[in-house]
Amino acid sequence: MAADIVERLGELVRDRRWERSSAAEIAAAALRDLIMEGALRPGTRVSEEVFTAPLEVSRNTLREAFRLLTHEKLLEHKLNRGVFVRTLATADVVDLFLVRRVVECAALPLADAAGTARMLAAVEHGEAAAGEGRWIDVGTANIRFHQAIAALSGSPRIDELMRQVAAELRLAFHEMGDPRAFHEDYLRRNREIVDRLVAGEVTAAQDLLTAYLRASEAEMLAAFATRERGEIPTSKPGA
């Protein structure tokens, strides 16, 4: 495992030690965040030998963390082979976007100044990363933007749900080819949604989000269909 991934895992664990969670839950959260940030690709083997030390847990605790993430559909156990980061299927994409439409489109009209500020911060992080050519980080900022939309609901349960959705979305992002071609147009759309909210045009922002999710789902389903036909994917914008 690359040294930067080991270092990042340590940071994620330390950031969560204040939480009233079990060691297995903290380890699972660190691995989930690592997946969401794009560091662990679909099909990557996550072995006890490699991850026990960086997560600072016992093997039994790590196995429990693996079980938690398997339940969340982020990992899968392959008989006699080990535990792997899951590869999503078309049905997963359809279901993920159903959740996103139900949650995000309902949450957006609840935007207040603090929530809009969190959305704006995510947009600005994405724009800064794009300016430096860090397109994987643009993807992470995009995920944070949509988590900020869901957080407008004020529900810890929805926040927890969207953490899982965010990690699964990152797994889907890996199917989309060149990250710049994938994220660039949707970074612009994120800015348009925030600008509408700042202007007090909530209905217009909601219409933009609805169109955004519809277009994004279509792009992603097309990419998955290409993969399932065994063709080389052509990079298209999406989110």
Secondary structure as UniProt FT lines:
FT   HELIX           3..16
FT   TURN            17..18
FT   HELIX           23..36
FT   TURN            37..38
FT   TURN            42..43
FT   HELIX           48..55
FT   HELIX           59..71
FT   TURN            72..73
FT   STRAND          75..78
FT   TURN            79..81
FT   STRAND          82..85
FT   HELIX           90..107
FT   HELIX           108..110
FT   HELIX           113..131
FT   TURN            132..133
FT   HELIX           135..151
FT   TURN            152..153
FT   HELIX           156..173
FT   HELIX           174..176
FT   HELIX           179..198
FT   TURN            199..200
FT   HELIX           202..228
FT   TURN            229..230
//
